[in-house]
């Protein structure tokens, strides 16, 4: 029994190490620039260990993206904690835009994930994490004309487009300020009709 528990623990640690090192590699080199030889060397594991945990590089990338999605939602919810619903929504949107300054977020979640994972898989991940977080907040904003889930998807669409603007602009700080003002105006308009 103890041997089996130790193997499970070792497997879990190997998978965490692979995800952590893959994230660093994907952040630095992008999906296409990252190779599995470098990854297994950095993680101090064999290729067999890599392919025991992940069928291929794309599956590993999806796992890393999903980790980043979970971390992003934790940041969004922490930013809005303790605030009333509309203020929480504003804080969550600002936290999303602030996350655009993180190269891992910008490269993986904004620029590459839709291409590497495909539109449907990427949308499903956004639905599972960000849309769900925004919908929970919107459901507490009082009487809305549209369903919270629909509004959450539209708000996230605006944020994702804004994130691409920030990530690709030569002056990301200026772009972030412009996008933030635009998002604030969208939310003010939404609130005025609630």
Backbone torsions as a table, in degrees:
resi	resn	phi	psi	omega
1	UNK	NA	-45.7	-179.3
2	UNK	-64.8	-36.3	179.0
3	UNK	-63.7	-43.4	179.3
4	UNK	-63.6	-43.0	177.6
5	UNK	-62.3	-40.3	179.7
6	UNK	-65.5	-39.2	178.4
7	UNK	-66.5	-40.1	177.7
8	UNK	-64.1	-43.9	178.5
9	UNK	-62.3	-44.6	179.3
10	UNK	-62.6	-42.4	178.3
11	UNK	-62.4	-41.0	178.6
12	UNK	-64.4	-42.8	178.8
13	UNK	-65.4	-39.4	177.8
14	UNK	-62.5	-44.4	180.0
15	UNK	-63.4	-42.3	177.4
16	UNK	-61.1	-43.3	179.4
17	UNK	-63.1	-45.1	178.7
18	UNK	-60.0	-44.1	-180.0
19	UNK	-64.6	-43.6	-179.1
20	UNK	-63.8	-47.5	-179.3
21	UNK	-69.4	-35.8	177.7
22	UNK	-65.0	-38.9	178.6
23	UNK	-61.1	-44.7	177.9
24	UNK	-60.5	-43.6	-178.3
25	UNK	-67.4	-45.3	178.6
26	UNK	-64.2	-36.4	178.8
27	UNK	-66.0	-43.7	-176.6
28	UNK	-76.9	-42.0	-171.9
29	UNK	-112.0	-9.0	-174.5
30	UNK	78.0	168.7	-177.7
31	UNK	-61.8	-49.4	-175.1
32	UNK	-70.5	-27.7	-179.5
33	UNK	-83.3	-17.9	-179.1
34	UNK	-81.7	138.2	175.7
35	UNK	-127.4	154.3	-173.7
36	UNK	-69.5	-28.8	177.9
37	UNK	-61.2	-46.8	178.7
38	UNK	-64.8	-39.0	-179.2
39	UNK	-62.0	-50.2	-177.1
40	UNK	-65.4	-32.4	176.3
41	UNK	-65.6	-46.7	-179.8
42	UNK	-63.8	-36.0	-178.0
43	UNK	-85.6	-7.9	-178.1
44	UNK	57.0	46.5	176.2
45	UNK	-132.1	170.6	177.5
46	UNK	-90.0	163.6	174.7
47	UNK	-62.2	-34.3	177.7
48	UNK	-59.4	-40.7	178.3
49	UNK	-65.4	-41.6	177.9
50	UNK	-58.0	-50.7	-175.3
51	UNK	-78.1	-11.2	171.1
52	UNK	-70.8	-36.4	-176.5
53	UNK	-92.6	-29.5	-176.9
54	UNK	-136.8	132.0	-176.5
55	UNK	-63.9	-33.4	-177.6
56	UNK	-163.2	177.9	-178.1
57	UNK	-62.2	-37.0	-179.4
58	UNK	-64.8	-40.0	178.2
59	UNK	-64.5	-39.8	176.2
60	UNK	-63.7	-43.2	178.8
61	UNK	-59.9	-43.5	178.7
62	UNK	-61.3	-40.3	178.2
63	UNK	-63.0	-40.8	179.0
64	UNK	-67.0	-41.9	177.4
65	UNK	-62.3	-42.2	179.8
66	UNK	-64.3	-38.2	174.5
67	UNK	-59.4	-44.6	-179.3
68	UNK	-65.6	-37.5	177.1
69	UNK	-61.5	-45.1	179.4
70	UNK	-61.8	-43.5	178.6
71	UNK	-63.8	-39.5	178.9
72	UNK	-61.7	-46.7	179.9
73	UNK	-63.0	-37.1	176.0
74	UNK	-61.0	-41.3	177.5
75	UNK	-64.9	-42.8	-179.9
76	UNK	-61.3	-47.8	-177.4
77	UNK	-68.6	-35.5	176.9
78	UNK	-65.5	-39.1	179.9
79	UNK	-64.1	-32.6	-177.9
80	UNK	-94.9	-4.3	-175.4
81	UNK	-58.1	134.0	175.3
82	UNK	79.7	2.4	-179.2
83	UNK	-102.0	157.1	173.5
84	UNK	-67.6	160.6	-168.8
85	UNK	-51.8	-52.1	-177.0
86	UNK	-67.3	-38.6	176.8
87	UNK	-67.7	-35.9	177.1
88	UNK	-63.7	-41.7	178.8
89	UNK	-60.9	-45.7	177.0
90	UNK	-60.2	-45.3	-178.9
91	UNK	-63.6	-39.1	178.8
92	UNK	-65.4	-41.1	178.7
93	UNK	-64.6	-42.4	178.3
94	UNK	-64.4	-38.8	178.5
95	UNK	-64.9	-37.5	176.4
96	UNK	-61.4	-47.7	-179.2
97	UNK	-66.1	-36.4	177.3
98	UNK	-63.2	-35.3	179.0
99	UNK	-63.8	-21.9	178.5
100	UNK	-62.6	-18.5	179.4
101	UNK	-76.6	-16.0	178.7
102	UNK	-82.0	119.5	-177.9
103	UNK	-58.2	-34.4	178.8
104	UNK	-63.8	-45.3	178.8
105	UNK	-62.7	-52.3	-175.8
106	UNK	-60.5	-47.3	-176.5
107	UNK	-71.0	-50.9	-173.6
108	UNK	-76.2	-54.5	-171.9
109	UNK	-81.0	-32.5	-173.7
110	UNK	-94.2	-47.0	-171.7
111	UNK	-95.3	-42.6	-171.9
112	UNK	-98.9	-36.8	-174.0
113	UNK	-54.6	-43.9	179.8
114	UNK	-61.4	-33.3	-178.4
115	UNK	-79.0	-49.2	-175.3
116	UNK	-68.4	-46.7	-174.8
117	UNK	-85.3	-19.2	-174.8
118	UNK	91.8	150.2	-175.0
119	UNK	-55.3	-48.3	-174.8
120	UNK	-64.4	-46.7	-179.9
121	UNK	-63.8	-43.8	179.3
122	UNK	-60.8	-45.9	178.9
123	UNK	-62.4	-39.4	178.7
124	UNK	-62.8	-39.5	177.4
125	UNK	-66.4	-43.8	177.4
126	UNK	-61.0	-40.5	179.1
127	UNK	-61.4	-44.7	-177.2
128	UNK	-64.8	-35.2	-173.4
129	UNK	-108.0	-77.3	-172.4
130	UNK	-65.3	-47.2	-178.7
131	UNK	-59.6	-43.1	179.5
132	UNK	-60.9	-41.8	-179.8
133	UNK	-65.7	-45.7	179.2
134	UNK	-66.7	-37.3	179.5
135	UNK	-65.2	-39.2	177.3
136	UNK	-60.0	-43.5	179.7
137	UNK	-65.8	-47.6	-177.8
138	UNK	-62.9	-31.5	-179.6
139	UNK	-65.1	-16.7	178.7
140	UNK	-100.4	4.8	-176.3
141	UNK	-86.3	10.9	178.9
142	UNK	92.4	-160.7	-177.0
143	UNK	-72.6	117.7	177.4
144	UNK	-114.9	146.2	179.8
145	UNK	-72.1	-29.0	-177.4
146	UNK	-113.2	158.8	176.7
147	UNK	-62.5	144.1	-178.7
148	UNK	-57.1	-38.5	-179.0
149	UNK	-64.1	-41.5	178.5
150	UNK	-65.0	-46.8	178.5
151	UNK	-61.8	-39.7	178.9
152	UNK	-61.4	-40.8	178.9
153	UNK	-66.0	-39.5	179.2
154	UNK	-67.9	-44.0	178.1
155	UNK	-62.3	-44.7	178.9
156	UNK	-63.9	-36.0	176.2
157	UNK	-60.0	-43.8	177.8
158	UNK	-65.1	-41.6	179.3
159	UNK	-65.8	-41.9	-179.7
160	UNK	-64.7	-42.0	176.5
161	UNK	-64.7	-43.1	176.5
162	UNK	-60.9	-38.4	178.9
163	UNK	-63.8	-39.1	176.6
164	UNK	-65.1	-39.5	177.1
165	UNK	-59.5	-47.7	-179.0
166	UNK	-63.9	-45.4	-175.6
167	UNK	-66.3	-26.1	-175.8
168	UNK	-107.7	-3.6	-177.9
169	UNK	-79.8	141.5	177.4
170	UNK	-64.8	-23.4	176.9
171	UNK	-121.2	80.4	-174.3
172	UNK	-60.8	-31.4	179.8
173	UNK	-65.9	-45.0	177.9
174	UNK	-63.7	-44.8	179.5
175	UNK	-61.0	-40.9	-179.9
176	UNK	-61.9	-43.7	179.5
177	UNK	-62.2	-41.6	179.5
178	UNK	-66.3	-44.0	179.4
179	UNK	-64.6	-41.7	-179.9
180	UNK	-61.4	-42.9	177.5
181	UNK	-61.5	-39.9	179.7
182	UNK	-64.9	-45.2	178.7
183	UNK	-62.8	-41.9	177.7
184	UNK	-58.6	-41.2	178.7
185	UNK	-66.0	-40.6	177.3
186	UNK	-61.4	-44.8	179.9
187	UNK	-67.4	-37.4	177.8
188	UNK	-63.5	-39.8	177.3
189	UNK	-65.5	-41.4	178.1
190	UNK	-63.2	-44.3	-178.2
191	UNK	-65.7	-35.3	-178.3
192	UNK	-67.8	-18.5	179.5
193	UNK	-101.4	-1.5	-178.1
194	UNK	-79.8	NA	NA
